[in-house]
Amino acid sequence: MAIKIEDYYTPETFDKFKQFADTKETPFLVLDTSIVAEAYDELSEHFPFAGIYYAVKANPAPEILTLLRDRGSNFDIASRYELDKVLALGVSPDRVSYGNTIKKSNDIRYFYDKGVRMFATDSEPDLRNIARAAPGSKVYVRILTEGTLTADWPLSRKFGCQTDMAMDLIILARDLGLNPYGISFHVGSQQRDIGAWDAAIAKVKVIFERLKEEDNIELKMINLGGGFPARYITKTNSLATYAEEIKRFLEEDFGDDMPEIILEPGRSLISNAGILVSEVVLISRKARTALNRWVYTDVGKFSGLIETLDEAIKFPVFTDKKGEFEDCIIAGPTCDSADIMYENYMYPLPLNLAIGDRLYWFSTGAYTTTYSAVEFNGFPPLQAYYI
Ligand SMILES: *Cc1c(COP(=O)(O)O)cnc(C)c1O
């Protein structure tokens, strides 16, 4: 099926993108920050009881960070470099959580010296480092979750620990003089199965209850992570449905005794706000009788589209050429065979698509600019404009 603008943007919004894009040479990302603002407001309306910690890695552009700062967002940060960026914009350190479970002792100390007092962990060595380098801080333990099959970009195997270990770590945190604050999880990015939160919240409930009964520890917070959807080709439920369901899971498990709730959205806040604009470099067939054409564009895996690895994220690719469509293979411009975006999932593109025509990659605001290589084959990093 050909991509239709109205499934992703209003005609006015797309016109605004296009008017700007027409003045620039490809390839580039153009991102409309007002869409980020809307997404943030929508999320806060649906989760009025939750603290929002923007996952900075999704897109750390100062235009986005300042907008979210001014709307009252907090920040989930993974490195001292991200921390410097956010603090330089005047965000106070009590709005920052160090969410990376893989960190050097020196980095923990760096965060502590800057005033950060909330740390994620999922292992004993890391927890001991936190106790030494950030004494007395709040810690929350990340648990493993299921749902890797229904998340388009899973995040839950490398991070987290099993329930029993999470309880051991919470007890150890108390014994080391830290403030054992809560439990976190991430059900996987672009999680299409809302039930993944149900299973995770149920695990958290067990941890809360057992620690209270057996060890007299009262945890105060649940961090529900990211995973909320952006609009790609594979459809998802609306954010309203996610919110309704997740609220129901929380109420079923915690009732009136609701702990503090934290969300860490990245993709869902930013993706839809960006369109990557590219140009067709070459169109070819590999044999006289070949059934499918190869369409090579001036963007690829090394210029921001790394989430096409294993064709995990299927970005909507739009062209304003009309006419008969044929399934195509889409590949990037570099001299690397890995630089093929879609080969198994074939995109229908018009037969009259020509070299020099533009392709618009919708919903590419998140996880693109920073994933772009510095100069593979001499191509410069992905240019980005914030309008
Ligand atoms: C990347 C990340 C997020 C953001 O996830 P999305 O699915 O993009 O919303 C949230 N929390 C942590 C710890 C992360 O690493």
The ligand as a Gaussian input file, in Angstrom:
#p B3LYP/6-31G(d) Opt

LIG

0 1
 C       15.829000       4.616000      25.497000
 C       15.222000       4.619000      26.834000
 C       13.953000       5.163000      27.022000
 C       13.101000       5.687000      25.886000
 O       12.373000       4.668000      25.296000
 P       11.333000       4.952000      24.111000
 O       10.828000       3.622000      23.763000
 O       12.070000       5.639000      23.019000
 O       10.266000       5.833000      24.653000
 C       13.456000       5.192000      28.308000
 N       14.163000       4.729000      29.357000
 C       15.392000       4.196000      29.219000
 C       16.126000       3.729000      30.419000
 C       15.956000       4.117000      27.959000
 O       17.173000       3.577000      27.816000

